[in-house]
């Protein structure tokens, strides 16, 4: 079991290498353009500020990755002889490792850029991050990013399994039910109250809970994964 899981982790990291290179190349390009624009604004001295989110694109990228993992990797791994249990464990470990890695990478990059801004005397550039509403330290940024990334990957992984195993009717039906519940919540007002209550009481404990919820959600995915086949339902 241990050797097969190591093989799965190697497969995931190798398979994702090219995609990560493209993603970070684009993100670096956006960052460089943003810094150049910030330098231009600093020279104008007009009181303008420039903001950028590193983690927003990472959240979106990882959510899409969680969904595509089902279609792109799971059937192939089954054909290669991997057991469903090992696929479940290996995928979960990889999701957690990737969440932590991307969180560390984003935090280190943000710290380096802010040090560069301090060295050049430019104080009009700001990174947008949920940690600014709490205690903005490297630890809190890593905790927040890791919990959000893993949660999104777990949720989209289950949705991907629903689409793969039950086809468009099953996956679309599930999303349709969520949409109806959301619309009812908006119409009746309880959804807005629920969101407001969450943001009012948000603290670091919330993100520990979010990580735990993500782990529970991922655990539920085994109910769909344990009998999955290589035949995709359309």
Secondary structure per residue as TSV (DSSP state, phi and psi in degrees):
chain	resnum	aa	ss	phi	psi
A	1	X	-	360.0	-45.7
A	2	X	H	-61.4	-42.6
A	3	X	H	-66.4	-37.9
A	4	X	H	-68.6	-38.6
A	5	X	H	-66.1	-39.4
A	6	X	H	-61.0	-40.0
A	7	X	H	-64.0	-38.8
A	8	X	H	-64.8	-42.0
A	9	X	H	-63.5	-40.1
A	10	X	H	-64.1	-40.8
A	11	X	H	-62.2	-47.9
A	12	X	H	-61.9	-44.9
A	13	X	H	-66.2	-39.0
A	14	X	H	-69.4	-41.1
A	15	X	H	-67.3	-29.9
A	16	X	H	-92.4	-9.3
A	17	X	H	-57.5	-48.0
A	18	X	H	-65.7	-42.7
A	19	X	H	-62.5	-42.4
A	20	X	H	-65.2	-38.5
A	21	X	H	-61.8	-43.9
A	22	X	H	-64.4	-44.9
A	23	X	H	-60.1	-48.8
A	24	X	H	-70.2	-30.9
A	25	X	H	-62.6	-45.4
A	26	X	H	-65.0	-42.7
A	27	X	H	-65.1	-40.7
A	28	X	H	-63.6	-40.7
A	29	X	H	-62.0	-44.0
A	30	X	H	-62.5	-40.8
A	31	X	H	-64.5	-44.2
A	32	X	H	-63.9	-43.6
A	33	X	H	-61.8	-40.9
A	34	X	H	-64.2	-42.2
A	35	X	H	-65.7	-38.8
A	36	X	H	-64.8	-40.7
A	37	X	H	-66.4	-37.9
A	38	X	H	-63.7	-41.6
A	39	X	H	-61.1	-38.8
A	40	X	H	-65.9	-43.1
A	41	X	H	-65.5	-36.5
A	42	X	H	-62.6	-34.7
A	43	X	H	-70.3	-24.2
A	44	X	H	-78.9	-26.8
A	45	X	T	54.4	51.7
A	46	X	S	-111.1	12.9
A	47	X	-	77.6	12.9
A	48	X	-	-79.9	153.5
A	49	X	-	-122.7	151.7
A	50	X	E	-126.2	130.3
A	51	X	E	-122.6	151.5
A	52	X	E	-148.8	142.7
A	53	X	-	-109.9	118.5
A	54	X	H	-80.4	-36.8
A	55	X	H	-79.3	-27.0
A	56	X	H	-56.1	-53.1
A	57	X	H	-61.3	-33.3
A	58	X	H	-65.8	-41.8
A	59	X	H	-58.9	-47.0
A	60	X	H	-64.7	-44.6
A	61	X	H	-59.3	-45.4
A	62	X	H	-71.3	-33.6
A	63	X	H	-62.9	-45.1
A	64	X	H	-64.0	-40.0
A	65	X	H	-61.2	-42.1
A	66	X	H	-60.2	-38.2
A	67	X	H	-71.0	-44.7
A	68	X	H	-74.8	-19.2
A	69	X	H	-57.9	-36.3
A	70	X	I	-63.3	-50.8
A	71	X	I	-73.0	-39.2
A	72	X	I	-86.7	-27.2
A	73	X	I	-117.9	-44.6
A	74	X	I	-58.6	-51.3
A	75	X	H	-60.5	-38.2
A	76	X	H	-64.0	-42.7
A	77	X	H	-65.8	-36.5
A	78	X	H	-64.3	-42.4
A	79	X	H	-63.4	-31.1
A	80	X	T	-79.9	-2.6
A	81	X	T	101.4	4.6
A	82	X	-	-72.6	139.9
A	83	X	-	-77.6	155.8
A	84	X	H	-60.8	-38.3
A	85	X	H	-63.9	-43.6
A	86	X	H	-68.7	-35.5
A	87	X	H	-63.1	-42.1
A	88	X	H	-61.7	-49.4
A	89	X	H	-66.6	-47.1
A	90	X	H	-62.8	-41.6
A	91	X	H	-65.9	-42.4
A	92	X	H	-62.7	-44.0
A	93	X	H	-63.6	-41.7
A	94	X	H	-64.8	-43.1
A	95	X	H	-57.9	-44.4
A	96	X	H	-66.9	-43.2
A	97	X	H	-64.3	-41.7
A	98	X	H	-65.8	-39.9
A	99	X	H	-60.0	-45.4
A	100	X	H	-67.8	-41.7
A	101	X	H	-62.1	-47.5
A	102	X	H	-67.3	-34.3
A	103	X	H	-64.1	-44.9
A	104	X	H	-63.8	-43.5
A	105	X	H	-62.1	-44.5
A	106	X	H	-65.1	-39.8
A	107	X	H	-66.5	-45.1
A	108	X	H	-62.3	-44.6
A	109	X	H	-63.1	-41.6
A	110	X	H	-63.5	-42.9
A	111	X	H	-62.9	-41.6
A	112	X	H	-64.3	-42.9
A	113	X	H	-65.1	-42.1
A	114	X	H	-66.9	-34.4
A	115	X	H	-64.5	-39.6
A	116	X	H	-63.9	-40.5
A	117	X	H	-64.4	-40.0
A	118	X	H	-65.2	-40.3
A	119	X	H	-66.0	-33.6
A	120	X	H	-91.3	-3.8
A	121	X	T	76.9	17.4
A	122	X	-	-95.7	121.4
A	123	X	-	-122.5	23.7
A	124	X	-	-109.4	8.6
A	125	X	E	-106.3	133.1
A	126	X	E	-140.3	135.5
A	127	X	E	-89.1	131.9
A	128	X	-	-84.1	129.3
A	129	X	-	-157.1	142.3
A	130	X	G	-56.9	-23.0
A	131	X	G	-65.4	-21.0
A	132	X	G	-64.8	-21.8
A	133	X	G	-86.0	-5.4
A	134	X	S	-124.0	-125.3
A	135	X	-	-107.3	105.7
A	136	X	-	-80.9	87.6
A	137	X	S	-128.1	168.1
A	138	X	H	-62.7	-33.7
A	139	X	H	-66.1	-47.0
A	140	X	H	-65.7	-36.6
A	141	X	H	-64.7	-42.0
A	142	X	H	-65.2	-44.1
A	143	X	H	-61.7	-47.7
A	144	X	H	-63.5	-47.5
A	145	X	H	-64.8	-43.2
A	146	X	H	-61.2	-44.9
A	147	X	H	-67.1	-43.5
A	148	X	H	-67.1	-45.1
A	149	X	H	-62.0	-48.8
A	150	X	H	-64.5	-40.5
A	151	X	H	-59.7	-47.0
A	152	X	H	-64.1	-41.5
A	153	X	H	-64.8	-40.4
A	154	X	H	-64.7	-44.9
A	155	X	H	-63.7	-47.3
A	156	X	H	-70.5	-26.7
A	157	X	H	-65.4	-44.2
A	158	X	H	-64.4	-42.4
A	159	X	H	-62.2	-39.6
A	160	X	H	-61.8	-39.8
A	161	X	H	-64.4	-37.7
A	162	X	H	-64.4	-44.2
A	163	X	H	-66.3	-39.0
A	164	X	H	-70.4	-42.7
A	165	X	H	-84.2	-34.7
A	166	X	H	-115.3	2.7
A	167	X	H	77.2	-170.5
A	168	X	H	-63.1	-34.3
A	169	X	H	-64.6	-44.8
A	170	X	H	-70.1	-51.1
A	171	X	H	-66.8	-44.4
A	172	X	H	-65.6	-36.2
A	173	X	H	-63.8	-40.7
A	174	X	H	-62.9	-46.7
A	175	X	H	-65.3	-34.2
A	176	X	H	-64.1	-40.8
A	177	X	H	-62.7	-43.3
A	178	X	H	-61.0	-40.7
A	179	X	H	-64.6	-42.9
A	180	X	H	-62.8	-44.1
A	181	X	H	-61.7	-41.1
A	182	X	H	-64.2	-42.7
A	183	X	H	-64.4	-40.8
A	184	X	H	-63.3	-39.8
A	185	X	H	-63.6	-39.3
A	186	X	H	-68.5	-43.0
A	187	X	H	-65.3	-39.9
A	188	X	H	-87.4	-12.7
A	189	X	S	90.9	-11.7
A	190	X	H	-73.4	-25.8
A	191	X	H	-67.8	-43.7
A	192	X	H	-63.4	-42.6
A	193	X	H	-62.4	-39.6
A	194	X	H	-63.2	-45.4
A	195	X	H	-65.5	-42.0
A	196	X	H	-62.9	-42.1
A	197	X	H	-63.3	-37.4
A	198	X	H	-63.5	-47.7
A	199	X	H	-70.8	-28.5
A	200	X	H	-68.3	-39.6
A	201	X	T	-100.6	17.7
A	202	X	-	-73.2	135.4
A	203	X	-	-153.2	-172.8
A	204	X	H	-63.8	-31.2
A	205	X	H	-60.0	-34.0
A	206	X	H	-58.6	-39.2
A	207	X	H	-77.4	-28.7
A	208	X	H	-62.4	-43.5
A	209	X	H	-64.3	-40.2
A	210	X	H	-62.4	-40.3
A	211	X	H	-63.3	-42.2
A	212	X	H	-63.4	-40.8
A	213	X	H	-63.6	-39.9
A	214	X	H	-61.1	-39.7
A	215	X	H	-66.0	-41.0
A	216	X	H	-64.1	-44.7
A	217	X	H	-60.9	-42.9
A	218	X	H	-64.2	-37.2
A	219	X	H	-60.9	-37.0
A	220	X	H	-63.5	-28.5
A	221	X	T	-61.0	-21.6
A	222	X	H	-65.5	-26.7
A	223	X	H	-62.3	-32.0
A	224	X	H	-90.6	-29.5
A	225	X	H	-80.0	-28.4
A	226	X	T	-67.0	-24.0
A	227	X	T	-119.5	19.9
A	228	X	-	-72.7	147.5
A	229	X	-	-117.0	178.9
A	230	X	S	-85.9	-0.6
A	231	X	S	-96.0	117.9
A	232	X	-	-85.4	131.5
A	233	X	-	-81.0	132.9
A	234	X	-	-104.1	360.0
